[in-house]
């Protein structure tokens, strides 16, 4: 069992961890509601709740409703029982956000840190810098460092599952096979998950409709490179080894304008990513250093930029159409810096709806992410919380506590 993915482990229905999961899922949970939902005897529910209260994870407060009889006390997750870090690592910018166990933001490196966190060529050096940043932010927010419960880190690269190893990252080739969870283990015993950045955007978008079987979604991150996160029946679909959604190196009908390490001639990344469009515009004599310049040129109506954006959008839309026909999602969510380009998004939509089967297009919504500025970091926070509060982890914690009591 990988110690860093207990949220994907089986747990016993009706265990204390399962009861905590139910308490997290509703803000109107009482002991009697729990007994009805789980089918457990009221005395067993009380044992579970008292164990969670003893761990400091649950509080009883207020009233559930006032429909006569005895007033039921409402059960709630004790948000201040700890904190987690969500980390978004980009090619040029790192953001760290600390949140309590209820997901309330406590500190944000974009506004509260004294200095920026750098991403160096050396993953070990970067992990040291990230750990220092987490501790600096905790100090700023007045948090007890002992209450750090875990972290999740988004990286723009394929991530091996469940080990969390970085594989062939084009944003930092020296990070190939970097074991960030292992490097963090030198600083903390708490779980630290590494996840593909597009997967985290898919997770953030999943909260819109709830994580139900109805929730089938593709999150496409279009920035310097192109990535895709898959949400199937409300859960992240990573594939066996973590490579699911790696659409960036599919061969397309255009021509490469930048080099790519994948070896596939004319892959989507090298033809239609923000980096590729920028290179194409530079070759035409325009001043376009990166993806954001391309978006700006398009917004100004620069004809050469508009042509390049429409062409790239058609190529991305064509690649997506095959996947969308195969997967039949409810939503395709576009994110990343290039999703701010209206001509690009319009071209993707047009191509998608033209190429999709009627049955697939009927229920399909293609939209921009709800908030491009926070999608990745909120997704990281959600993943970290799901991990530190995973039923299997809570049950293991209770077993350890019981063993400590027995051996004391
Ligand atoms: Zn490639």
Boltz pocket constraint, residues with backbone or C-beta under 6 A from the ligand:
constraints:
  - pocket:
      binder: B
      contacts: [[A, 248], [A, 249], [A, 260], [A, 261], [A, 262], [A, 263], [A, 264], [A, 267], [A, 268], [A, 269], [A, 270]]
      max_distance: 6.0
